[in-house]
Each structure stands twice: as C-alpha cells, then as structure tokens.
Amino acid sequence: MLGYFILRTLAPRSRALHAVTPAEPDVPLRVCFGEHFFSLIRGKRIIDYGCGEGRQCVEMAQRGAARVVGIDINEQWLANGRRLAQRAGVADRCAFVRSTSEPADLIISKDAFEHYPDPPATLRDMARLLKPGGRLLIAFGPPWLHPHGGHLFSIFPWAHLLFSERALLRWRADFKADGATRFAEVEGGLNQMTLARFEQLIAQSPFTATHFDTVPIKGLPFLRFWLFREFGSALICCHLVLQTML
C-alpha cells in the first residue's frame, strides 16, 4: 500500500510515539464559553458531557458550582477525575460516571463533540438531562477539514485528507496495538465532524443556537469569513437552548 509506505517514511514508529501531531492548546473555559462563565455556573448543577480526566469539573466545583457530574466512557479518566476531586477537596460536589439521570441547569461539552460516536443521540440525551430554562454550551475543535483536524493522523497539514483511512490506520498499527481499523475505533474516537455537519445536526436537534461563533486559526482573522470557515476554524463555540423554551 503506497500511502502506508509514505506515512511510515514521513513518521516512523520512533517519531510517531513521541510527536505524531502538533499539540493542541487547552483552551480555558471562559475563552470557550464567555467571560461571565464562572458567574453563570455559581450555585448551579452542571453536567460536563465528555469530561475526560476531570480537570474542568474540579475547576467548576472550586469556582462555585453546587454540583458537577462528569460523564465519560473511559473508566481510567473517570477514576482520575475522582482522585483530582478528592485532592482538591470538592469530592462531595463532584461525581464521575458513565451515564446519569440527574437533571442539570447547565450542560457543557468541551473538546468532545468531534469524538462522540453518535452525535444526534448525544444531543437528544443532553436535551433529556437539561432542566427547563437550562442551557447547553458546546466548544470543540479543530473540525475535520482544519489542517490538523485529524488529530493523531495530522502528521502534517491535511494528511488525514490526503491519505486513505486504511493507510492511516495501518500506519497507526505500527505503534498502537488496539486493533482499530476505522477512525471511530481509535482511543477517544473521531467522527470526522465538519462545521457544516455540526450546523446541520443543531438544525435537526431539539436545540436552537442563541450564540454561534467560529475562532479562526491564530494570526489569520480573514479565515472567519464564510468562504474559509470550514478549513480555517480552529474552534467552534455555541450556546444552545431547547426549542420549547423560545
């Protein structure tokens, strides 16, 4: 397979193990969701949908949230979140679980929407968990058509688009032995979420956007224009409410 041999030459196993993709910055919550985010969560019940290792759950509890439930499918990350909450003294206000039936005043999804295996079902579940008058805040990126939208597979800009899924997964198998053969099967999963697909999902969901913004690649503000947004958006941020509340 020609694509695989090119990839193996460009990023051999020894290099891929240490630096297969440019580091993505951990964007602060208030940058994603607005300067008044921590005022908004004070005294509220929060769900962090796709909480990862729990750092932002702990931060929200420390900043005044009454209750924070972190949801993730990775048990190791959930266990790490519990340890972080214990060390920070907020374990009584934090829970880390695979699913919940607790209603929330506010649901956040940060750096997770491009990983959900079934985004429409996820949005329906979020709608089920949200209290009347509550809000859903989503921030994720980069989307799939961004130069590094392939995450691990973006060993150079747009590599994930130039090479086939089969070639990229065979290359990954040189240093990952989990047997993944599709983007959706890698750790964390990649659903190839584009900006256009995300906008369509929101339009077909129980939610309506009250705020929708795209943050362009740093130093290139012209990429905010609609003609370039799909390829030049580094971060997508939106605030949503249930349609029945409008």
One Martini backbone bead per residue (centre of mass of N, CA, C, O) as a GRO file, in nm:
protein
  246
    1MET     BB    1   0.090   0.042   0.028
    2LEU     BB    2   0.170   0.354  -0.048
    3GLY     BB    3   0.064   0.531   0.184
    4TYR     BB    4   0.202   0.375   0.414
    5PHE     BB    5   0.500   0.414   0.320
    6ILE     BB    6   0.496   0.719   0.338
    7LEU     BB    7   0.421   0.741   0.638
    8ARG     BB    8   0.661   0.572   0.749
    9THR     BB    9   0.871   0.778   0.644
   10LEU     BB   10   0.763   1.044   0.779
   11ALA     BB   11   0.652   0.852   1.047
   12PRO     BB   12   0.804   0.676   1.235
   13ARG     BB   13   0.769   0.509   1.521
   14SER     BB   14   0.971   0.675   1.698
   15ARG     BB   15   0.820   0.949   1.633
   16ALA     BB   16   0.518   0.883   1.678
   17LEU     BB   17   0.532   0.828   1.990
   18HIS     BB   18   0.604   1.157   2.046
   19ALA     BB   19   0.520   1.325   1.747
   20VAL     BB   20   0.224   1.315   1.559
   21THR     BB   21   0.116   1.600   1.673
   22PRO     BB   22   0.018   1.894   1.730
   23ALA     BB   23  -0.034   2.079   1.992
   24GLU     BB   24  -0.321   2.139   2.175
   25PRO     BB   25  -0.466   2.371   2.333
   26ASP     BB   26  -0.599   2.450   2.652
   27VAL     BB   27  -0.888   2.594   2.659
   28PRO     BB   28  -1.046   2.798   2.840
   29LEU     BB   29  -1.360   2.827   2.953
   30ARG     BB   30  -1.394   3.145   2.910
   31VAL     BB   31  -1.318   3.133   2.607
   32CYS     BB   32  -1.547   2.941   2.514
   33PHE     BB   33  -1.806   3.075   2.717
   34GLY     BB   34  -1.710   3.330   2.856
   35GLU     BB   35  -1.648   3.571   3.101
   36HIS     BB   36  -1.930   3.472   3.269
   37PHE     BB   37  -1.920   3.168   3.339
   38PHE     BB   38  -1.868   3.159   3.658
   39SER     BB   39  -2.131   3.310   3.720
   40LEU     BB   40  -2.329   3.108   3.582
   41ILE     BB   41  -2.248   2.844   3.775
   42ARG     BB   42  -2.336   2.954   4.033
   43GLY     BB   43  -2.529   2.719   4.209
   44LYS     BB   44  -2.514   2.495   3.996
   45ARG     BB   45  -2.603   2.226   3.786
   46ILE     BB   46  -2.357   2.017   3.630
   47ILE     BB   47  -2.267   1.893   3.302
   48ASP     BB   48  -1.988   1.701   3.178
   49TYR     BB   49  -1.973   1.609   2.843
   50GLY     BB   50  -1.682   1.476   2.822
   51CYS     BB   51  -1.456   1.508   3.076
   52GLY     BB   52  -1.237   1.320   3.102
   53GLU     BB   53  -1.007   1.386   3.373
   54GLY     BB   54  -1.170   1.640   3.539
   55ARG     BB   55  -1.055   1.935   3.562
   56GLN     BB   56  -1.313   2.112   3.497
   57CYS     BB   57  -1.488   2.007   3.722
   58VAL     BB   58  -1.314   2.105   3.955
   59GLU     BB   59  -1.311   2.402   3.875
   60MET     BB   60  -1.619   2.448   3.901
   61ALA     BB   61  -1.640   2.373   4.200
   62GLN     BB   62  -1.434   2.593   4.296
   63ARG     BB   63  -1.625   2.829   4.141
   64GLY     BB   64  -1.946   2.742   4.262
   65ALA     BB   65  -2.064   2.486   4.204
   66ALA     BB   66  -2.294   2.265   4.342
   67ARG     BB   67  -2.280   2.053   4.089
   68VAL     BB   68  -2.073   1.789   3.931
   69VAL     BB   69  -2.106   1.594   3.629
   70GLY     BB   70  -1.904   1.347   3.492
   71ILE     BB   71  -1.891   1.227   3.153
   72ASP     BB   72  -1.766   0.897   3.055
   73ILE     BB   73  -1.617   0.598   2.898
   74ASN     BB   74  -1.350   0.631   3.067
   75GLU     BB   75  -1.247   0.485   3.354
   76GLN     BB   76  -0.970   0.613   3.400
   77TRP     BB   77  -1.065   0.909   3.389
   78LEU     BB   78  -1.273   0.889   3.618
   79ALA     BB   79  -1.069   0.812   3.836
   80ASN     BB   80  -0.903   1.070   3.808
   81GLY     BB   81  -1.130   1.266   3.886
   82ARG     BB   82  -1.168   1.161   4.174
   83ARG     BB   83  -0.881   1.229   4.271
   84LEU     BB   84  -0.888   1.532   4.214
   85ALA     BB   85  -1.132   1.598   4.396
   86GLN     BB   86  -1.007   1.499   4.657
   87ARG     BB   87  -0.754   1.687   4.658
   88ALA     BB   88  -0.946   1.959   4.628
   89GLY     BB   89  -1.215   1.923   4.817
   90VAL     BB   90  -1.481   1.830   4.596
   91ALA     BB   91  -1.616   1.538   4.620
   92ASP     BB   92  -1.909   1.629   4.726
   93ARG     BB   93  -1.956   1.787   4.419
   94CYS     BB   94  -1.851   1.524   4.265
   95ALA     BB   95  -1.905   1.324   3.963
   96PHE     BB   96  -1.804   1.003   3.799
   97VAL     BB   97  -1.961   0.887   3.497
   98ARG     BB   98  -2.123   0.718   3.229
   99SER     BB   99  -2.406   0.798   3.358
  100THR     BB  100  -2.726   0.986   3.388
  101SER     BB  101  -3.036   1.133   3.564
  102GLU     BB  102  -2.947   1.407   3.629
  103PRO     BB  103  -3.038   1.716   3.640
  104ALA     BB  104  -2.962   2.030   3.463
  105ASP     BB  105  -2.881   2.368   3.419
  106LEU     BB  106  -2.596   2.276   3.286
  107ILE     BB  107  -2.428   2.200   2.977
  108ILE     BB  108  -2.111   2.071   2.883
  109SER     BB  109  -1.894   2.070   2.575
  110LYS     BB  110  -1.544   1.998   2.570
  111ASP     BB  111  -1.354   1.852   2.346
  112ALA     BB  112  -1.595   1.620   2.217
  113PHE     BB  113  -1.776   1.632   1.950
  114GLU     BB  114  -1.552   1.479   1.762
  115HIS     BB  115  -1.602   1.188   1.943
  116TYR     BB  116  -1.879   1.110   1.912
  117PRO     BB  117  -2.046   0.833   1.780
  118ASP     BB  118  -2.356   0.981   1.835
  119PRO     BB  119  -2.458   1.293   1.809
  120PRO     BB  120  -2.772   1.288   1.801
  121ALA     BB  121  -2.803   1.119   2.063
  122THR     BB  122  -2.652   1.316   2.245
  123LEU     BB  123  -2.848   1.555   2.213
  124ARG     BB  124  -3.093   1.405   2.327
  125ASP     BB  125  -2.970   1.350   2.605
  126MET     BB  126  -2.926   1.644   2.681
  127ALA     BB  127  -3.226   1.724   2.668
  128ARG     BB  128  -3.315   1.527   2.896
  129LEU     BB  129  -3.113   1.665   3.126
  130LEU     BB  130  -3.245   1.937   3.091
  131LYS     BB  131  -3.370   2.193   3.230
  132PRO     BB  132  -3.582   2.423   3.240
  133GLY     BB  133  -3.394   2.694   3.109
  134GLY     BB  134  -3.152   2.572   3.010
  135ARG     BB  135  -2.806   2.503   2.902
  136LEU     BB  136  -2.595   2.458   2.609
  137LEU     BB  137  -2.237   2.414   2.588
  138ILE     BB  138  -2.020   2.437   2.298
  139ALA     BB  139  -1.674   2.314   2.243
  140PHE     BB  140  -1.469   2.269   1.945
  141GLY     BB  141  -1.147   2.137   1.826
  142PRO     BB  142  -1.074   2.069   1.536
  143PRO     BB  143  -1.213   2.027   1.256
  144TRP     BB  144  -1.176   1.810   0.993
  145LEU     BB  145  -1.076   2.048   0.770
  146HIS     BB  146  -0.854   2.110   0.922
  147PRO     BB  147  -0.518   2.071   0.912
  148HIS     BB  148  -0.563   1.919   1.226
  149GLY     BB  149  -0.842   1.736   1.225
  150GLY     BB  150  -0.692   1.438   1.272
  151HIS     BB  151  -0.489   1.469   1.484
  152LEU     BB  152  -0.296   1.207   1.489
  153PHE     BB  153  -0.313   1.211   1.153
  154SER     BB  154  -0.164   1.508   1.151
  155ILE     BB  155   0.158   1.506   1.053
  156PHE     BB  156   0.038   1.700   0.844
  157PRO     BB  157  -0.130   1.903   0.666
  158TRP     BB  158  -0.402   1.708   0.563
  159ALA     BB  159  -0.330   1.400   0.589
  160HIS     BB  160  -0.627   1.288   0.653
  161LEU     BB  161  -0.708   1.357   0.338
  162LEU     BB  162  -0.470   1.231   0.155
  163PHE     BB  163  -0.526   0.974   0.313
  164SER     BB  164  -0.635   0.682   0.385
  165GLU     BB  165  -0.775   0.513   0.632
  166ARG     BB  166  -0.617   0.253   0.591
  167ALA     BB  167  -0.331   0.376   0.594
  168LEU     BB  168  -0.348   0.521   0.871
  169LEU     BB  169  -0.414   0.262   1.041
  170ARG     BB  170  -0.162   0.106   0.964
  171TRP     BB  171   0.037   0.309   1.077
  172ARG     BB  172  -0.073   0.303   1.372
  173ALA     BB  173  -0.013  -0.010   1.418
  174ASP     BB  174   0.300   0.036   1.474
  175PHE     BB  175   0.210   0.184   1.785
  176LYS     BB  176  -0.084   0.038   1.797
  177ALA     BB  177  -0.259  -0.257   1.964
  178ASP     BB  178  -0.604  -0.231   1.935
  179GLY     BB  179  -0.725  -0.289   1.625
  180ALA     BB  180  -0.786  -0.046   1.468
  181THR     BB  181  -0.978   0.036   1.140
  182ARG     BB  182  -1.105   0.310   1.243
  183PHE     BB  183  -1.156   0.621   1.350
  184ALA     BB  184  -1.385   0.535   1.565
  185GLU     BB  185  -1.173   0.315   1.718
  186VAL     BB  186  -1.010   0.498   1.850
  187GLU     BB  187  -0.902   0.665   2.100
  188GLY     BB  188  -1.200   0.856   2.146
  189GLY     BB  189  -1.251   0.905   1.866
  190LEU     BB  190  -1.361   0.984   1.516
  191ASN     BB  191  -1.634   1.161   1.333
  192GLN     BB  192  -1.571   1.385   1.120
  193MET     BB  193  -1.631   1.684   1.209
  194THR     BB  194  -1.792   1.937   1.063
  195LEU     BB  195  -1.931   2.237   1.036
  196ALA     BB  196  -2.174   2.162   0.858
  197ARG     BB  197  -2.267   1.918   1.024
  198PHE     BB  198  -2.313   2.064   1.289
  199GLU     BB  199  -2.529   2.261   1.189
  200GLN     BB  200  -2.726   2.036   1.105
  201LEU     BB  201  -2.761   1.902   1.381
  202ILE     BB  202  -2.884   2.147   1.521
  203ALA     BB  203  -3.128   2.183   1.324
  204GLN     BB  204  -3.225   1.866   1.406
  205SER     BB  205  -3.261   1.942   1.693
  206PRO     BB  206  -3.391   2.051   2.012
  207PHE     BB  207  -3.214   2.301   1.931
  208THR     BB  208  -3.109   2.649   1.975
  209ALA     BB  209  -2.917   2.911   1.876
  210THR     BB  210  -2.784   3.207   2.057
  211HIS     BB  211  -2.479   3.119   1.991
  212PHE     BB  212  -2.228   3.159   1.718
  213ASP     BB  213  -1.878   3.060   1.682
  214THR     BB  214  -1.566   3.123   1.511
  215VAL     BB  215  -1.222   3.035   1.545
  216PRO     BB  216  -0.945   3.116   1.407
  217ILE     BB  217  -0.654   3.089   1.311
  218LYS     BB  218  -0.388   3.211   1.435
  219GLY     BB  219  -0.333   3.516   1.256
  220LEU     BB  220  -0.618   3.453   1.063
  221PRO     BB  221  -0.898   3.637   1.047
  222PHE     BB  222  -1.011   3.584   0.750
  223LEU     BB  223  -1.120   3.285   0.827
  224ARG     BB  224  -1.410   3.385   0.924
  225PHE     BB  225  -1.509   3.371   0.663
  226TRP     BB  226  -1.729   3.166   0.504
  227LEU     BB  227  -1.531   3.058   0.279
  228PHE     BB  228  -1.307   2.955   0.526
  229ARG     BB  229  -1.426   2.817   0.784
  230GLU     BB  230  -1.396   2.508   0.735
  231PHE     BB  231  -1.061   2.532   0.723
  232GLY     BB  232  -1.009   2.787   0.956
  233SER     BB  233  -1.134   2.653   1.209
  234ALA     BB  234  -1.032   2.592   1.547
  235LEU     BB  235  -1.314   2.692   1.681
  236ILE     BB  236  -1.630   2.597   1.831
  237CYS     BB  237  -1.899   2.811   1.957
  238CYS     BB  238  -2.197   2.744   2.166
  239HIS     BB  239  -2.538   2.838   2.244
  240LEU     BB  240  -2.811   2.648   2.388
  241VAL     BB  241  -3.165   2.585   2.346
  242LEU     BB  242  -3.465   2.488   2.383
  243GLN     BB  243  -3.725   2.526   2.171
  244THR     BB  244  -3.957   2.536   2.395
  245MET     BB  245  -3.820   2.815   2.526
  246LEU     BB  246  -3.899   3.032   2.284
   0.00000   0.00000   0.00000
